[in-house]
Amino acid sequence: MSYATTARDSMAGVREHDADIDSKGEQESLIDWKSIWKPLAVIVGGFLILFWLPVGSSRFTNAIIESLALARWYAQEHVILCLVPAFFIAGAIACFVSQAAVMKYLGAGAKKVLAYGVASVSGSILAVCSCTVLPLFAGIWKRGAGLGPAIAFLYSGPAINVLAIVLTARVLGLSMGVARAVGAIFFSIVIGLIMHFLFREEEENKVQAAMHMPQVQVERPLWQNAIYFLTMVLILICATWGKPTESSGLWHAFYSVKWVMTGLFAGLLGIILIIWFQVKAYKVGLAGASVLFLAQLFSHEPLIAFSAGIIGLVWMITTTRGETENWFLATWDFSKQIMPLLFAGVLAAGLLLGRPGSAGLIPSHWVSSLVGGNSLGANLFASVSGAFMYFATLTEVPILQGLISEGMGKGPALALLLAGPALSLPNMLVIRSVLGIKKTIVFITLVVIMATISGMIFGHFCA
């Protein structure tokens, strides 16, 4: 066969293939855009941000400083005293609270009055911020709590804070304090019920799955677990007890002995570890002696002794074989899941909104100018801005006092009080990692809508 004949045949094959493509339409592309567009969007977005980065702007430079300053303050004031104890409590829930017990009191099939009552009360005893409650929420959710009760606990922890409500009434007026208390309790239950209704099919599937699960063998009786958890919760409450504005009274008296109380409950936890968890007594004694020595040596800086106590606890439970190792591993799982998201959220919140008294990229006078009066826009803006801002426990009251003095209406003030402490940008990122984006968006939307409506009603009657 000649070369010309081969070429003719080859060209004929190409024309036949082209004709076949024309008859069937375009040939399918080899490029899978579904797998490309997401990383491409990230790359292009990152390029555009760097390209237009306002490096020479004083506002941008100040926002960067505020972002780092907020993260530094958060690390100093909240991680060791609030988050780390909360991680240990969450890890203990995952290890030592049977799924059957969680399902009985907080499960999707539990009696509504019991489930929501337990969730709201157990959340309200913790004077914690929107971030500290997250490990505890993740712990009960992973142990089988129903969506509604878990959401009620998530909201009630930072929102139904007895200290914050009392401070609100003292500083912002009795009507504002009562409205905050009633609104927060109402929100926790109603939002939980709505979430349960919207995702009831998933909840029913969870109940059916739980019915076929084998009975979990409990290592110790309920009363022992109750004392064990109560001790850790009391350590958390005492260590995070904020300094009151008054120099006398009950709250100040408790504040003056907060570290003594913390040490007593820490000693009780050490006894529990020896008796019920088989931790060697010499380990508890060595750790306790180290903490007492550092407490005396650095009496002006109790955070050092508290940090040493945490290190001692980690050493004791990781060098004791058995269930204490599982406790540490569960605690570590929560820590590595939540901590990076929290710090990313704190940095973003500081960049955009700054700290109390200092502005980020968004000028603070914009916020105060948009929340005057009692319009729908003012209440909605207060709810949305409050939902994204980060408030440490009790700091929302002096912040609002300043905003009210600049012209903020009472309705928007209540809307911010009901949306702000329960939500924050760091809080949202972690909730999404636990519940998924759909449930997170629904939860945030419900909080914002209900806070807006409540603010308008309160502002109408108390203008």
Secondary structure, 3 states (H helix, E strand, C coil): CCHHHHHHHHHHHHHHHHHHHHHHCCCCCCCCHHHHHHHHHHHHHHHHHHHCCCCCCHHHHHHHHHHHHHHHHHHHHHHHHHHHHHHHHHHHHHHHCCHHHHHHHHCCCCCHHHHHHHHHHHHHCCCCCCCCHHHHHHHHHHCCCCHHHHHHHHHHHHHCCHHHHHHHHHHHCHHHHHHHHHHHHHHHHHHHHHHHHHCHHHHHHHHHHHHCCCCCCCCCCHHHHHHHHHHHHHHHHHHCCCCCCCCCCHHHHHHHCHHHHHHHHHHHHHHHHHHHHCCCHHHHHHHHHHHHHHHHHCCCCHHHHHHHHHHHHHHHHHCCCCHHHHHHHHHHHHHHHHHHHHHHHHHHHHHHHCECCECCCCCHHHHHHCCCCCCHHHHHHHHHHHHHCCCCCCCHHHHHHHHHHCCCCHHHHHHHHHHCCCCCHHHHHHHHHHHCHHHHHHHHHHHHHHHHHHHHHHHHHCC
